[in-house]
Amino acid sequence: MTTQPDELILKMQNGDEQAFSKIYEMYSRAIYSVIIVIVKSDELCEEVLQDVFIKVWKNSHTYSIEKGRFYTWLLNIARNSAIDKTRSKAFKNSNKNLTTDNFVDILAGHDDLKVKTDTIGLRTFVDKLKPLCIKLIDLLYFKGFTQVETAEAMETPLGTIKTRARKCISELRKMTLQEF
């Protein structure tokens, strides 16, 4: 008999390390894919991934099945942790003296949203969105821009960015819920 994710979550919340280990096995690859898009370094990605699952273990009591999907909760922790890492002073200092090798990927087009979203299976959903939504999601969620930075980059008022982002995420959510 296989254990359902909700059962594993409840067991983890009660301190069951084996349940936590199974949750790690179930989600770590997808979460790694999200983190690597933001931090762009395998070493940092491993570090952030470890931090994410430590946070999950320590804060599992804050998750409620009634409030939303576990994966969404986990994804938000991962995304926020990765963005926090890129905004840290140590990260910024380590990137001051980049070699030309770091720019080869940029020139080769590896910064493409389609490549990134494909790693976690979102490509088919994101591709169905309007071009404006694709750009917003790319900046806000895959490149880690704040709403203010996105407004500046798109030369659009902040309030408009917030409204459009809500609408785009709502459209994406509807698509994914219909699929599952």
N, C-alpha and C positions, 0 to 999 in steps of 0.2 A: 504494500500500500504506500502510495506516495503522499507526502505531506504537502498540503496546499500552502501557498505563500502567506495567506492570512494567519494560518496556524503557526508557521515559522516565526512570523512577526510577533505574535503573542508570546511564543516561547522565548524569543530573544528579549522581549520586554521584561520577562520574568527571570532573566539572567542565564538562560540556556546558551552556553557557548557553542554547542554543536549546531543549534538553529542559526546562530549568528554566522558560523562557518558556511553553512549551506546558503544563506543569504548572500554572503560574499561571493561564493561560487556562481550563484545565479546572476548577479548584477555587476560584478567587477569589470568584465570586459566591455560592457556597454558604457559604464561610467568612465573607464579609461579612455574610450573613444571621445567622449565629451571633453574630458580634461585636456587631452593632447592637442585638440584643436585650439584651445586657449593658451596653454603654456608653451607649446611647440618644442618641448624637450622631454625625451624619454625619462631622464633622471628626475627632473622636476615633476613630471607626471606621476611617477611611482611614489614620490614623496607626498604629493597632494592626494593621491588615491588612498594612501595609508591614513593621512589626516582625516579624509572624508569618512572612512570606515571607523576610525576611532570616535569621531563625532557621532556617527550613527549609533555605536555601542553605548556611548555615554549619555546620549540624548534620546534614546529610543522611546523613553516614556513620554516624550513630547509629541510623538506621532499618534494620530488617531485614525483608525480605519474609516470612521464615519466622515472625517473631514476631506478625504481625498485619497488618491492612489499612492501607494508606497513609493512606486517608481518616480512619481512626480516630486515627492518629498525628497527622495534621495538625489534626484537630478538637480534640484535647487541647491542642496547642500554642496554638491560637487561643483556646480557652476560658480556659486559664490566663493567657494574655497579657491578655485582656480583663478578667478578674477582678483581676489584678495592677494594671492601670490604674485600675480603680475603687477600689482600696484605697490608691492612692498619695496622698500628702499634697496634691499639686497638684490632683488630681481632686476631693478632698474640699473643698479651699478654693474651687475654682471653683463648687461647688454650694451654698455657704453662702448666697448671696444670689440665690436663684432668683426669677424673675418668675412672675406668675400664669399666663403662657402655658405653663409647664412642667407645670402641674397640669390643664390642659384635657384632655390625653391620658388622664390617670388617671381623671378623671371620665367621659370618654367611653368608657372600657372598653378602651382599646388595650393594656392590660397583660394581656390575656387569653392564656392559654397556647395556645389553639387558633389564634389569629392568628399567634403567634410560630412555632409548630412547622410551620405550613403553609408558611412561607417556605422551609424546607429539605426539605419533603416528609415530615416525621415525623408530621404530624397524624394520618394514618390509622392509624399504628401506636400512637401514644400514646393515641388515643381508645379503642383496644381494651383498654387496661389498666384495672385496678381503680381506683376513685376515689382510694384511698390512694396508689397508685403514681403517678398523675397529679400529685397534690400534691407528693409527694417529688421527682419529676423536675423539676417546676416550680421548687421552691425550690433544689435542689442544682445543677441544670444550666442553668436558664434565668435564674434570678435571682442565681445566684452565691453562695448561702449556703454557709457551711461546714457540716459535719455537726453541730457544736456549736450553731450558730445555728439550724439546722433543728430540732434536738432541743428547743431553747428555744421556737421558734415553734409547734411542734406539741405542746408540753408532754408529751414522750415521752422516756424514757431514751435516752442516746446509743447504747448497745449495741443497742437495739431499732431505732434509726434506721439504724445501719450494716447490720444484718441485713436489714431491709426494703429498703434501697437496693440491696443486692447482689441480692436476689431480684427486685426490679422491673427492674433493668438486665438481669438474666439473661432475664427474660420478654421484654423489648423486643428484646434481641439475638436470641433464638430467632425472634421474629416477622420481624425484618428479614432474617435469614439464610434463612428459608423463602421469602421473597419474591424474593430475589436468588439 
